[in-house]
Amino acid sequence: MRHHTHVVLKRTTVYAESEDLAVIKEAAARRGITEAEIIREAIHLAAMANRTWDEPFFSTTYPAQGDSRSKTDAHE
């Protein structure tokens, strides 16, 4: 769960299957949080999974060090 001192939330409407909503309702009760919090967590995970970054995760290439076996040697 993300904790921020000040978060601006925007209201939206989402249609969901009744079976999914039932699972969310049960999970919220079990975890002691609101259904909305579970849905916000899911939206955040979906947003991060679909985000594109300005730079690649590994922007620097480093030369190999140590073992320089061929693929055939490594396989054997």
N, C-alpha and C positions, 0 to 999 in steps of 0.2 A: 504494500500500500504506500502510495506517495503522500508525503506530508509537506505542505507548503504553508507559509505564513499567510499568503493571500492568493487565492485562486479565483479567477473569474470563470464562472460556468455559464454556458449558453444552453438554452432549452431547445430540444429537437424532438421529433416524433419518429419512432421506429416501430415497424410491424415485426412481430416475432411469433413463432409457433407456440401454441398453448403448452405443449410438452416441455419446451425449453423454459418457458416462464415458470412452470411448476418446479423444475429443477432449481432454477434461480431462487425461487421463494423458499424452498427447503434448505438450500445452502446458506441463504441469508440468516434464516432462523438458527441454523446449526452454528454459524460463525459469529452470531451476535452483531451483525451489521445490516445495513439496509440493502434492499434489492437494488436500489439505484447505485450503491457503491460497487456492487458486483458488476453491474452493467458498465459503469465508468471504467473499472479495471479492464474489462474486456475490450472496450473501445480504445483504451490506451495501448493495449497489447497489439490490437489490429493496426493502429496507427504506426507503431514502431516497426512492425513486421513489414509494412508497405512503404516506409520512408525511404527516400533516396538521399544520399549524402553527397556533399559537394566534392569531397576528396575520398579516394579509396581508403579502406581501413588500414592497409599496409601501403604507405606511400613511398617507402624506402626499400630498396633491395640490397641485401647484404651478401657478400661473397660466401660461398660454402666453406666451412672449416672442418678439420678433422677427417673423418672417414670419407674417402673418395672412391669407394668401390663402385663397380659398374652395376647396372640393374641385374645382370645375370649373376654376378657374384653375390649380391645381396639376396637374391631369390634362393640361391643354393644354401 
